[in-house]
Amino acid sequence: MEKDLQDAHIIGLERMAAWSGLLDQINVFPVADGDTGRNLITTLSPLRELEAGRETTVRRLLLSARGNSGNIAALFFSGLLTADSRHMLPGGVQLGRDRAWQAIGDPVSGTMLDVMDALADILEASPQKKGEEDVTGIINRLQKVVRSTRDRLPKLRDAGVVDSGALGIYIFLEGFLLSLAGQSHRFQPVTDAFSGLLSISSAFNSALEDGFCVDMVLRFNDASQPELEQLSELGESVVVIPHDDVYKVHMHTRNRQGARADIESFCQVLEWSDDDLGTQTSRFKQDHTSGCVHIMTDAAGSISRETAQELGITLLDSYITAGDKSLPETLFHPQVLYKMMRSDIAVSSSQASVFERHQHYESAVNQYPRVLYLCVGSFYTGNYEVALKWKQAHDKEDRFTVIDTGAASGRLATPVMATVRFSTRTDDPDQVVAFARAAVDQCEEYVFLDKLQYLAAGGRLSKSSAFFGDLLHMKPVISPLPQGATKVGVVRNQKAQLDFARSRLQNRFSKEDAPLIMLQYTDNEPWVREEVREAIAKEYPCAEILLHPLSLTSSVHMGPGTWSMAFLPDTSPS
């Protein structure tokens, strides 16, 4: 594949990643479960690894596809990626469009299929047009198709929004096409292009759903048509994708266990994942936190994607690579990562590209009047410098405030959550910024490592030190500070870890105090919940104790078995 095509795929993906939160917010069709952005980014992440070869990338796309939108998109890209050069694009788009339509049991217009149709028709009619005016014209025509989706589906019309899947594919294609034209600096803000079509009507009442959204990989002994037809009888929204010797299948079913038992009666289930639609649609209906300042932070702080959605926070992901799997950290399944680490599979973390980070800043500033970015410490990443340079060049109205917190993991997450809450109690953005700075200064965190080998693997400790430390059952305690992680103690077992944590709390608080305490876990959640949380709750009955997974960026360097405690004095109004 030509280099400019590879680059264009990555630009499109990174552009879409920056707006994925908005896609989740307006995702009401076919089910109001708020996961279109998540599903598209999870599905299309293999586009970052096109150098692995087209066949490898297509297989990874199909097997990683999540949800209706992801499975349809994976089929479209399986065709698009047959285009190795610009002149092959019309054929690749047409092939992808045809595959997407053919795989769906009950295809519906008013979705991303319309955008695929429109692009195929445009390129078939004028395949050789390459000028700036022609690219702009193509993008404008695709915009019209996306805008029309609101009136083509009753649920979208009632909600007053465009189809989130159609919008997601449009955002990708805008980035892709402008990159090929050498105009990656000319993006139109999504909020301008679709003004008035990106906020769900207050009169819209989404129904709670029951059942499960299931993605599976199957192998048939004899993939006959009757067996494939059985799948459509077991659920709704069925998408079937044949690839080599397996089938990737997506469906909605009310009876997860019954459907799996039926499927296993006539084929082999190689992979299975499911989302509870009841939980997702209930979460989607909830009122989300809205303060006078929109808070943005890095996922290197221990805030999950679900918590960020609940609090109305924008998260900037780092990337986790383990084996041949590379995903934004909030989309990498923690238990899969820890299993791979315990099996000595190489894992690493990396920052998003500067372009992707810039796109996130632009997305937030275009959606909210004031944005406060509580940035991971500059010792750990270059995010603060990148954000500051972008602000200097683009934030003429001073609506984007950047604070170098000097922190990571829970020492970043705890002030972020306290600041979100405070922002709902004042109308003064400057007070929110001042509160955030104070919270960052007051927060402490202690991280309890199980083994030293992961620090050694990351070059943060000599391998001989790690070997002898593990041999002697030495478990270091570290604290992430602006100057880097500092070792503050060494203990021998979990009981000693808990005693150390309690002693630090005793040095800071009395039993009558009401601090905000965040406990973070890796693959030891039951112990942290049942032993650590219960012990601290007994000693500090007025404390608010949160239980969160440790950020995967931190986990990559600290390893499974790690846990952490961050705390902040009472920040509730007096």
VOGU-3710 file (C-alpha; in Angstrom, 3 decimals, decimal comma):
1> mekdlqdahi> 0,000/0,000/0,000  1,261/3,478/-0,885  2,621/5,404/2,095  0,184/8,309/1,678  -2,746/5,869/1,868  -1,397/4,306/5,056  -0,956/7,756/6,581  -4,471/8,755/5,518  -5,987/5,742/7,298  -4,198/6,719/10,513
11> iglermaaws> -5,245/10,376/10,200  -8,861/9,301/9,738  -8,708/6,989/12,750  -7,093/9,588/15,007  -9,573/12,243/13,917  -12,432/9,891/14,788  -10,856/8,977/18,143  -10,966/12,635/19,193  -14,731/12,755/18,619  -15,557/9,249/19,891
21> glldqinvfp> -17,015/10,629/23,126  -19,540/12,661/21,154  -20,455/9,566/19,127  -21,246/7,760/22,384  -23,349/10,693/23,629  -25,701/10,659/20,615  -25,850/6,879/20,085  -29,587/6,149/20,223  -29,981/3,774/17,239  -30,565/0,850/17,087
31> vadgdtgrnl> -30,296/0,860/20,889  -29,574/3,863/23,113  -26,547/2,238/24,748  -23,890/4,908/24,197  -21,099/2,753/22,790  -20,698/3,599/19,084  -17,511/5,601/19,640  -16,033/2,840/21,781  -16,952/0,155/19,262  -15,573/1,986/16,241
41> ittlsplrel> -12,249/2,790/17,897  -11,877/-0,770/19,244  -12,642/-2,189/15,806  -10,490/0,114/13,700  -7,391/0,318/15,916  -5,576/-2,302/13,754  -5,365/0,377/11,039  -2,414/1,742/13,015  -0,490/-1,429/12,151  -0,929/-1,549/8,374
51> eagrettvrr> 2,748/-2,383/7,935  1,823/-5,869/9,216  0,242/-6,465/5,808  -3,267/-6,176/4,401  -4,398/-9,743/5,146  -3,180/-9,553/8,738  -4,822/-6,168/9,246  -8,141/-7,304/7,764  -8,182/-10,389/9,988  -7,469/-8,239/13,060
61> lllsargnsg> -10,238/-5,820/12,061  -12,815/-8,559/11,666  -11,907/-10,397/14,856  -11,748/-7,239/16,986  -15,039/-5,816/15,661  -17,491/-4,775/18,393  -21,183/-3,933/18,134  -23,339/-3,201/15,098  -21,276/-0,221/14,024  -17,929/-1,958/14,473
71> niaalffsgl> -18,878/-5,087/12,564  -20,327/-3,119/9,655  -17,271/-0,841/9,594  -14,903/-3,827/9,648  -16,530/-5,219/6,507  -16,337/-1,863/4,755  -12,629/-1,589/5,522  -11,981/-5,165/4,435  -12,911/-3,926/0,982  -11,348/-0,459/1,231
81> ltadsrhmlp> -7,978/-1,949/2,164  -7,785/-3,764/-1,182  -6,952/-0,330/-2,602  -3,146/-0,149/-2,623  -3,065/3,141/-4,508  -5,262/6,172/-5,152  -6,543/4,956/-8,516  -7,827/1,762/-6,828  -9,942/3,644/-4,277  -13,245/3,573/-6,233
91> ggvqlgrdra> -13,095/-0,223/-6,502  -12,074/-0,641/-2,874  -14,897/1,601/-1,629  -17,452/-0,211/-3,790  -16,267/-3,630/-2,612  -16,396/-2,543/1,024  -19,865/-1,068/0,604  -21,148/-4,267/-1,011  -19,685/-6,465/1,726  -21,224/-4,325/4,452
101> wqaigdpvsg> -24,716/-4,540/2,942  -24,500/-8,275/2,233  -23,473/-9,318/5,744  -26,420/-7,740/7,561  -29,526/-9,822/8,038  -31,813/-6,774/8,060  -29,941/-3,728/6,641  -31,422/-0,309/7,389  -31,024/2,985/5,558  -30,372/6,118/7,584
111> tmldvmdala> -27,141/4,661/8,987  -23,466/4,485/8,041  -24,529/2,356/5,058  -25,861/5,544/3,446  -22,462/7,234/3,769  -20,763/4,214/2,195  -23,301/4,249/-0,648  -22,764/7,951/-1,266  -18,966/7,696/-1,386  -19,107/4,692/-3,724
121> dileaspqkk> -21,467/6,561/-6,074  -19,353/9,739/-6,009  -16,089/7,947/-6,796  -17,682/5,774/-9,468  -19,026/8,851/-11,237  -15,788/10,870/-11,039  -12,902/8,591/-10,011  -10,101/10,851/-11,273  -10,988/14,104/-9,482  -8,252/15,122/-7,083
131> geedvtgiin> -8,312/18,915/-6,737  -9,067/20,849/-3,555  -12,478/21,902/-4,834  -13,389/18,304/-5,640  -12,354/16,985/-2,186  -14,348/19,753/-0,547  -17,305/18,887/-2,741  -17,134/15,208/-1,784  -17,000/16,083/1,911  -19,935/18,478/1,574
141> rlqkvvrstr> -22,013/15,784/-0,130  -21,188/13,287/2,607  -22,181/15,892/5,215  -25,605/16,183/3,606  -26,052/12,411/3,748  -25,213/12,362/7,460  -27,573/15,280/8,178  -30,360/13,450/6,354  -30,157/10,446/8,706  -32,028/12,359/11,394
151> drlpklrdag> -35,162/12,377/9,274  -34,839/8,865/7,870  -35,215/6,952/11,135  -38,025/7,674/13,621  -35,816/7,176/16,683  -33,265/9,675/15,374  -36,007/12,142/14,496  -37,451/11,892/18,007  -33,999/12,385/19,558  -33,128/15,252/17,186
161> vvdsgalgiy> -29,675/13,871/16,326  -27,893/12,300/13,375  -26,934/8,646/13,371  -23,762/8,206/15,422  -22,384/5,442/13,193  -22,892/7,541/10,065  -21,215/10,478/11,779  -18,284/8,305/12,874  -17,618/7,040/9,339  -17,966/10,598/8,006
171> iflegfllsl> -15,371/11,903/10,480  -12,983/9,131/9,434  -13,515/9,823/5,732  -13,071/13,570/6,199  -9,673/12,942/7,781  -8,797/10,303/5,186  -9,709/12,409/2,148  -8,178/15,675/3,378  -4,972/13,813/4,256  -4,747/12,418/0,714
181> agqshrfqpv> -5,281/15,941/-0,623  -2,534/17,313/1,633  -5,038/19,419/3,581  -5,001/17,912/7,081  -5,028/21,435/8,499  -8,431/22,249/6,982  -10,806/20,218/9,124  -14,161/21,794/9,857  -15,246/21,393/13,486  -17,874/18,669/13,723
191> tdafsgllsi> -19,949/20,991/15,893  -20,087/23,514/13,033  -20,791/21,009/10,265  -23,689/19,466/12,211  -24,870/22,369/14,298  -28,193/21,662/16,008  -27,951/17,922/15,347  -25,627/16,788/18,135  -27,696/17,233/21,301  -30,422/14,793/22,292
201> ssafnsaled> -33,803/16,431/22,740  -34,957/16,743/26,346  -38,284/15,261/25,213  -36,612/12,077/23,981  -37,245/9,101/26,239  -35,062/6,126/25,404  -36,461/2,773/26,424  -34,533/0,522/28,760  -33,446/-2,625/26,970  -32,886/-6,092/28,317
211> gfcvdmvlrf> -30,643/-8,732/26,852  -27,077/-8,718/25,613  -24,991/-7,438/22,716  -22,800/-10,402/21,776  -19,700/-10,672/19,585  -18,305/-14,126/18,904  -15,909/-16,025/16,664  -17,216/-19,395/15,480  -15,888/-22,367/13,554  -18,341/-24,680/11,801
221> ndasqpeleq> -17,510/-28,278/11,049  -19,576/-27,845/7,914  -20,569/-24,214/7,359  -23,768/-25,029/5,551  -26,439/-22,441/4,892  -29,020/-23,966/7,284  -26,557/-23,673/10,180  -25,864/-20,017/9,375  -29,587/-19,359/9,136  -29,986/-20,754/12,642
231> lselgesvvv> -27,991/-17,801/13,947  -30,596/-15,321/12,733  -33,232/-17,246/14,679  -31,303/-16,882/17,942  -31,172/-13,091/18,060  -31,596/-9,693/16,416  -29,271/-7,244/14,639  -27,329/-10,226/13,307  -24,138/-9,595/11,317  -22,253/-12,613/9,933
241> iphddvykvh> -18,718/-12,190/8,572  -16,969/-15,190/6,985  -13,165/-15,066/7,077  -10,819/-17,919/6,227  -11,884/-20,864/8,413  -13,978/-18,899/10,940  -17,057/-16,707/11,145  -17,271/-13,478/13,118  -20,855/-13,040/14,346  -22,596/-10,149/16,098
251> mhtrnrqgar> -26,109/-10,344/17,526  -28,458/-9,060/20,223  -30,088/-11,766/22,325  -32,294/-11,762/25,411  -31,005/-15,143/26,586  -27,210/-15,094/26,650  -26,719/-18,538/28,172  -29,433/-20,164/26,080  -28,083/-18,672/22,855  -24,567/-19,847/23,627
261> adiesfcqvl> -25,761/-23,368/24,453  -27,718/-23,515/21,181  -24,757/-22,224/19,172  -22,345/-24,697/20,775  -24,682/-27,503/19,723  -23,774/-27,017/16,057  -20,409/-25,208/16,011  -17,307/-24,363/18,038  -17,190/-21,049/19,937  -13,606/-19,730/19,756
271> ewsdddlgtq> -14,216/-16,295/21,304  -17,172/-14,740/23,115  -17,738/-11,269/24,579  -20,968/-9,584/25,583  -22,312/-6,297/26,933  -25,348/-6,068/29,197  -27,801/-3,848/27,303  -29,813/-3,219/30,461  -26,791/-1,737/32,224  -25,719/0,266/29,181
281> tsrfkqdhts> -29,126/1,747/28,398  -29,719/2,557/32,064  -26,379/4,374/32,212  -27,223/6,223/28,996  -30,459/7,557/30,508  -28,727/8,979/33,585  -28,105/12,693/33,913  -24,402/13,330/33,545  -22,392/15,758/35,632  -22,288/19,234/34,114
291> gcvhimtdaa> -20,225/21,996/35,701  -19,150/25,483/34,724  -15,875/24,079/33,381  -15,417/20,931/31,309  -12,682/18,727/32,756  -10,187/16,893/30,574  -7,502/14,559/31,874  -5,268/11,681/30,872  -6,317/8,054/31,158  -2,973/7,506/32,917
301> gsisretaqe> -4,965/8,680/35,922  -7,044/5,801/37,259  -10,406/6,782/35,775  -12,201/4,264/33,595  -14,031/5,114/30,400  -17,354/4,349/32,117  -16,599/6,655/35,052  -15,509/9,391/32,661  -18,834/9,103/30,821  -20,734/9,280/34,099
311> lgitlldsyi> -18,848/12,381/35,250  -18,728/14,070/31,853  -14,914/13,973/31,669  -12,891/13,841/28,463  -10,139/11,203/28,694  -6,990/11,268/26,576  -5,764/7,733/26,037  -2,282/6,339/25,895  -1,851/3,104/23,930  -1,122/-0,361/25,268
321> tagdkslpet> 0,622/-2,920/23,067  0,744/-6,562/24,130  1,765/-9,207/21,630  0,021/-8,338/18,363  -2,739/-6,405/20,149  -2,621/-2,604/20,393  -5,497/-0,523/21,793  -6,222/2,708/23,653  -5,682/1,870/27,305  -9,315/2,405/28,332
331> lfhpqvlykm> -10,387/-0,142/25,706  -7,847/-2,853/26,555  -9,457/-5,470/28,794  -7,439/-5,434/32,050  -7,704/-9,166/32,747  -6,445/-9,953/29,240  -3,457/-7,674/29,829  -2,600/-9,167/33,232  -2,865/-12,706/31,905  -0,456/-11,797/29,112
341> mrsdiavsss> 1,953/-10,144/31,552  1,950/-13,164/33,842  2,701/-15,284/30,766  5,779/-13,106/30,088  4,359/-11,673/26,867  6,049/-8,351/26,126  3,862/-5,337/26,879  4,506/-1,617/26,466  2,759/1,732/26,546  3,078/4,693/24,194
351> qasvferhqh> 1,629/8,154/23,780  -0,940/9,112/21,166  0,491/11,054/18,253  0,773/14,831/18,531  -1,879/15,087/15,808  -4,335/12,960/17,788  -3,725/14,973/20,951  -4,298/18,211/19,047  -7,547/16,819/17,698  -8,723/16,082/21,246
361> yesavnqypr> -8,002/19,654/22,352  -9,868/21,061/19,346  -12,795/18,707/19,921  -13,164/19,762/23,563  -12,815/23,502/22,895  -15,370/23,268/20,095  -17,879/21,531/22,374  -17,482/23,483/25,632  -17,044/27,192/26,505  -14,296/26,528/29,102
371> vlylcvgsfy> -11,994/23,513/29,330  -9,599/22,630/32,144  -6,988/20,023/31,270  -5,506/18,392/34,378  -2,493/16,881/32,696  -0,389/13,904/33,774  2,933/15,052/35,226  5,432/16,329/32,678  8,103/14,038/34,172  6,104/11,040/32,916
381> tgnyevalkw> 5,011/12,226/29,453  5,321/15,187/27,117  1,570/15,865/27,214  1,886/19,143/29,104  4,325/20,664/26,611  2,213/19,508/23,642  -0,956/21,013/25,147  0,762/24,272/26,072  2,128/24,753/22,540  -1,306/24,072/21,066
391> kqahdkedrf> -2,881/26,580/23,457  -0,365/29,258/22,527  -1,093/28,774/18,829  -4,871/28,243/18,867  -6,469/29,468/22,100  -6,728/33,187/21,428  -9,775/33,548/23,715  -8,052/31,808/26,653  -10,747/29,140/27,068  -8,310/26,225/27,450
401> tvidtgaasg> -6,472/26,020/30,784  -3,664/23,491/31,240  -2,293/22,428/34,638  0,778/20,233/34,964  -0,339/18,141/37,938  3,010/16,401/38,387  0,928/13,298/39,034  -0,252/10,008/37,570  -2,576/7,138/38,551  -4,658/7,867/41,672
411> rlatpvmatv> -2,791/11,034/42,570  -4,154/12,418/39,305  -7,605/10,796/39,398  -8,520/11,865/42,936  -8,063/15,639/42,370  -9,816/15,283/39,002  -12,914/13,739/40,580  -12,940/16,308/43,386  -12,630/19,118/40,836  -15,522/17,774/38,748
421> rfstrtddpd> -17,718/17,828/41,843  -16,600/21,316/42,817  -17,330/22,632/39,315  -21,028/21,837/39,855  -21,098/24,007/43,006  -19,884/27,278/41,497  -20,469/29,423/38,432  -16,944/30,849/38,534  -14,460/28,980/36,294  -11,502/30,685/37,995
431> qvvafaraav> -12,581/29,218/41,329  -12,574/25,768/39,728  -9,025/26,258/38,467  -7,874/27,459/41,892  -9,585/24,490/43,565  -7,879/22,076/41,169  -4,428/23,494/41,887  -5,008/23,196/45,636  -6,336/19,633/45,332  -3,293/18,564/43,330
441> dqceeyvfld> -0,981/20,008/46,006  -2,839/18,287/48,861  -3,220/14,809/47,349  -0,915/11,930/48,317  -0,583/8,468/46,832  1,220/5,270/47,800  1,642/2,450/45,307  2,295/-1,058/46,593  4,149/-3,297/44,146  3,996/-7,075/44,268
451> klqylaaggr> 7,114/-7,764/42,196  10,061/-5,716/40,967  10,471/-7,502/37,632  8,147/-5,182/35,697  10,036/-2,060/36,755  13,201/-3,811/35,647  11,673/-4,778/32,301  10,842/-1,125/31,716  14,399/-0,043/32,472  13,455/1,581/35,790
461> lskssaffgd> 15,436/-0,910/37,875  18,396/-3,206/37,225  17,370/-6,785/36,483  19,745/-8,091/39,147  18,072/-5,852/41,737  14,677/-7,133/40,664  15,833/-10,740/40,916  17,219/-10,394/44,416  14,301/-8,246/45,527  11,760/-10,854/44,439
471> llhmkpvisp> 13,900/-13,625/45,904  13,841/-11,889/49,283  10,114/-11,077/48,962  10,817/-7,358/49,037  7,789/-5,330/48,010  8,609/-1,664/47,429  6,236/1,182/48,187  6,517/4,158/45,853  4,892/7,567/45,606  4,467/9,362/42,247
481> lpqgatkvgv> 5,746/12,930/42,638  6,415/15,752/40,159  10,095/14,719/40,073  9,205/11,084/39,365  8,246/7,996/41,338  10,078/7,916/44,682  10,570/4,810/46,817  9,201/5,539/50,295  9,406/2,112/51,894  9,884/-1,638/51,549
491> vrnqkaqldf> 7,645/-4,339/53,061  7,518/-8,123/52,861  3,867/-9,119/52,411  0,310/-7,906/51,875  -0,351/-7,521/55,598  2,648/-5,230/55,875  1,416/-3,280/52,859  -1,929/-2,684/54,553  -0,206/-1,695/57,815  1,927/0,802/55,892
501> arsrlqnrfs> -1,180/2,306/54,235  -2,986/2,624/57,555  0,018/4,317/59,163  0,091/6,942/56,408  -3,587/7,671/56,915  -3,084/7,926/60,667  -0,342/10,515/60,110  -2,753/12,647/58,100  -6,266/12,170/59,523  -8,211/11,635/62,703
511> kedaplimlq> -11,083/9,144/62,892  -13,592/12,009/62,688  -12,204/13,295/59,381  -13,940/12,657/56,060  -11,213/12,343/53,431  -11,731/11,177/49,848  -9,774/7,930/49,498  -9,237/6,109/46,217  -8,117/2,483/46,289  -6,881/1,032/43,011
521> ytdnepwvre> -6,399/-2,601/42,041  -4,913/-4,655/39,221  -5,847/-8,350/39,186  -6,345/-8,351/42,959  -9,700/-6,563/43,179  -11,325/-9,016/45,678  -8,481/-8,601/48,200  -8,398/-4,803/47,864  -12,180/-4,617/48,245  -12,614/-7,141/51,060
531> evreaiakey> -9,443/-6,593/53,092  -8,074/-3,119/52,401  -11,327/-1,268/51,911  -13,027/-2,883/54,897  -10,083/-2,209/57,219  -9,899/1,468/56,237  -13,676/1,908/56,401  -13,694/0,687/60,008  -11,039/3,191/61,016  -12,496/6,127/59,065
541> pcaeillhpl> -16,281/5,737/59,053  -16,806/9,256/57,651  -14,424/8,774/54,710  -15,633/8,331/51,148  -13,763/5,333/49,770  -13,720/4,758/46,021  -12,610/1,522/44,381  -11,121/1,899/40,889  -8,906/-0,157/38,564  -5,328/1,097/38,385
551> sltssvhmgp> -4,622/2,808/35,076  -3,192/0,354/32,558  -0,353/2,718/31,712  0,764/2,422/35,338  0,036/-1,310/35,371  2,329/-1,958/32,412  5,262/-0,575/34,400  4,259/-1,875/37,847  2,751/-5,241/37,024  -0,144/-7,409/38,193
561> gtwsmaflpd> -0,507/-7,711/41,948  0,052/-3,972/42,391  -2,454/-1,847/44,296  -2,537/1,782/45,316  -4,064/4,254/47,763  -4,537/7,970/47,045  -6,217/10,392/49,426  -7,350/13,981/49,683  -8,709/15,921/52,690  -12,442/16,591/52,875
571> tsps> -13,444/18,894/50,016  -17,190/19,061/50,689  -18,702/22,517/51,276  -18,628/23,668/54,889
//
